[in-house]
């Protein structure tokens, strides 16, 4: 299961990096515009996602303190829940964004099974 989590983490890194570069790289579906959350810069959600998936890669390849694991889990659930709800309420349907949310939730579920501390 750790290998699957590492592969999904890498997919999340690629997905988030693609969304971060969304202003430069053309979107294949035409619906991959940056999401604007409150008054934050439009790249903020993609940047935070990229950092979160990078941390998930570290979590599954090295031993980390329990507090880091718990913070990572909480921030992943909170971020995916908030951004997913925000996107739905604002009629913003970006398939790559929703893929990142799903990747994150799946990785968190795998971490619940893999780490018993």
VOPAGU-2260 file (C-alpha; in pm, 1 decimal, decimal comma):
REM VOPAGU-2260
SITE   aa  ch    i         X         Y         Z
SITE  UNK   A    0       0,0       0,0       0,0
SITE  UNK   A    1     292,4     235,6      61,7
SITE  UNK   A    2     398,7     203,3    -301,2
SITE  UNK   A    3      48,7     296,1    -411,4
SITE  UNK   A    4      53,7     597,9    -179,1
SITE  UNK   A    5     391,7     704,3    -318,7
SITE  UNK   A    6     260,9     674,5    -676,2
SITE  UNK   A    7     -50,9     873,5    -590,2
SITE  UNK   A    8     167,8    1133,6    -417,2
SITE  UNK   A    9     374,1    1168,5    -733,8
SITE  UNK   A   10      54,6    1198,2    -939,3
SITE  UNK   A   11     -64,0    1468,9    -699,5
SITE  UNK   A   12     265,6    1653,9    -736,3
SITE  UNK   A   13     235,4    1644,4   -1115,4
SITE  UNK   A   14    -130,8    1746,1   -1101,6
SITE  UNK   A   15     -65,6    2037,2    -863,7
SITE  UNK   A   16     236,6    2152,6   -1062,3
SITE  UNK   A   17      27,7    2147,4   -1379,5
SITE  UNK   A   18    -242,0    2355,2   -1208,7
SITE  UNK   A   19      24,8    2590,9   -1076,6
SITE  UNK   A   20     152,2    2642,6   -1430,0
SITE  UNK   A   21    -203,8    2667,9   -1562,3
SITE  UNK   A   22    -154,7    3021,2   -1683,3
SITE  UNK   A   23     130,5    2910,7   -1910,0
SITE  UNK   A   24      34,5    2556,6   -2016,7
SITE  UNK   A   25    -292,5    2515,4   -2209,8
SITE  UNK   A   26    -559,2    2307,0   -2035,1
SITE  UNK   A   27    -675,4    1996,2   -2225,4
SITE  UNK   A   28   -1033,5    2026,9   -2096,7
SITE  UNK   A   29   -1063,4    2405,0   -2108,7
SITE  UNK   A   30   -1183,1    2422,5   -1746,7
SITE  UNK   A   31    -853,0    2437,3   -1558,4
SITE  UNK   A   32    -842,5    2802,3   -1464,1
SITE  UNK   A   33    -692,3    2903,8   -1133,3
SITE  UNK   A   34    -941,6    2915,8    -850,5
SITE  UNK   A   35    -966,1    3243,9    -666,3
SITE  UNK   A   36   -1030,5    3192,2    -294,7
SITE  UNK   A   37   -1119,0    3512,5    -114,4
SITE  UNK   A   38    -846,6    3770,0    -171,6
SITE  UNK   A   39    -558,3    3522,5    -195,1
SITE  UNK   A   40    -350,7    3503,6    -512,6
SITE  UNK   A   41    -494,7    3254,8    -762,1
SITE  UNK   A   42    -194,4    3025,9    -744,1
SITE  UNK   A   43    -225,2    2971,6    -366,5
SITE  UNK   A   44    -443,2    2653,5    -369,6
SITE  UNK   A   45    -221,6    2484,3    -630,1
SITE  UNK   A   46      94,9    2583,3    -442,3
SITE  UNK   A   47     -41,2    2452,8    -111,7
SITE  UNK   A   48    -148,4    2133,4    -287,1
SITE  UNK   A   49     197,4    2090,5    -434,0
SITE  UNK   A   50     355,5    2133,0     -89,9
SITE  UNK   A   51     103,3    1894,8      68,9
SITE  UNK   A   52     169,5    1621,2    -188,2
SITE  UNK   A   53     546,3    1671,9    -147,3
SITE  UNK   A   54     502,5    1624,1     227,4
SITE  UNK   A   55     294,8    1312,5     162,9
SITE  UNK   A   56     583,4    1170,3     -39,3
SITE  UNK   A   57     817,1    1237,1     254,7
SITE  UNK   A   58     570,8    1083,8     501,8
SITE  UNK   A   59     557,6     757,3     309,1
SITE  UNK   A   60     932,5     735,5     244,8
SITE  UNK   A   61    1069,3     839,0     584,7
SITE  UNK   A   62     970,2     810,9     946,5
SITE  UNK   A   63     808,4    1131,3    1069,8
SITE  UNK   A   64     685,3    1234,8    1415,2
SITE  UNK   A   65     322,3    1161,3    1495,8
SITE  UNK   A   66     242,4    1531,6    1524,0
SITE  UNK   A   67     355,4    1586,1    1162,9
SITE  UNK   A   68     143,3    1292,6    1045,0
SITE  UNK   A   69    -164,1    1420,1    1230,3
SITE  UNK   A   70    -117,4    1776,5    1103,3
SITE  UNK   A   71     -71,8    1645,1     748,3
SITE  UNK   A   72    -391,3    1436,8     771,7
SITE  UNK   A   73    -592,5    1723,6     919,4
SITE  UNK   A   74    -470,1    1976,6     663,9
SITE  UNK   A   75    -543,3    1735,8     377,9
SITE  UNK   A   76    -900,5    1665,5     486,1
SITE  UNK   A   77    -964,5    2032,0     567,5
SITE  UNK   A   78    -815,3    2154,8     239,8
SITE  UNK   A   79    -992,6    1903,8      15,4
SITE  UNK   A   80   -1323,2    1957,7     197,0
SITE  UNK   A   81   -1302,1    2335,8     183,6
SITE  UNK   A   82   -1182,4    2365,0    -176,1
SITE  UNK   A   83   -1422,0    2097,5    -302,8
SITE  UNK   A   84   -1717,8    2266,1    -134,3
SITE  UNK   A   85   -1603,5    2609,8    -248,4
SITE  UNK   A   86   -1569,2    2488,0    -607,0
SITE  UNK   A   87   -1914,6    2329,7    -609,1
SITE  UNK   A   88   -2082,2    2634,0    -454,3
SITE  UNK   A   89   -1917,0    2862,4    -710,7
SITE  UNK   A   90   -1989,1    2635,3   -1011,9
SITE  UNK   A   91   -1619,4    2579,1   -1069,2
SITE  UNK   A   92   -1572,5    2233,7   -1219,2
SITE  UNK   A   93   -1205,7    2166,3   -1279,3
SITE  UNK   A   94   -1142,7    1792,3   -1331,5
SITE  UNK   A   95    -774,9    1824,4   -1240,8
SITE  UNK   A   96    -866,1    2000,3    -916,0
SITE  UNK   A   97   -1116,8    1731,8    -822,8
SITE  UNK   A   98    -858,3    1466,2    -911,7
SITE  UNK   A   99    -619,2    1628,7    -662,1
SITE  UNK   A  100    -890,1    1624,3    -392,9
SITE  UNK   A  101    -954,8    1254,4    -456,6
SITE  UNK   A  102    -582,1    1175,0    -461,1
SITE  UNK   A  103    -546,3    1345,8    -124,2
SITE  UNK   A  104    -835,7    1164,9      40,7
SITE  UNK   A  105    -714,0     826,7     -90,1
SITE  UNK   A  106    -361,5     891,4      41,2
SITE  UNK   A  107    -501,9     985,3     382,4
SITE  UNK   A  108    -708,4     665,0     390,2
SITE  UNK   A  109    -397,2     464,0     304,0
SITE  UNK   A  110    -204,9     641,2     581,1
SITE  UNK   A  111    -474,7     543,8     831,3
SITE  UNK   A  112    -414,9     181,0     739,4
SITE  UNK   A  113     -34,1     196,9     717,4
SITE  UNK   A  114      54,1     396,0    1028,7
SITE  UNK   A  115     -77,2     262,4    1355,9
SITE  UNK   A  116      61,1     537,8    1576,0
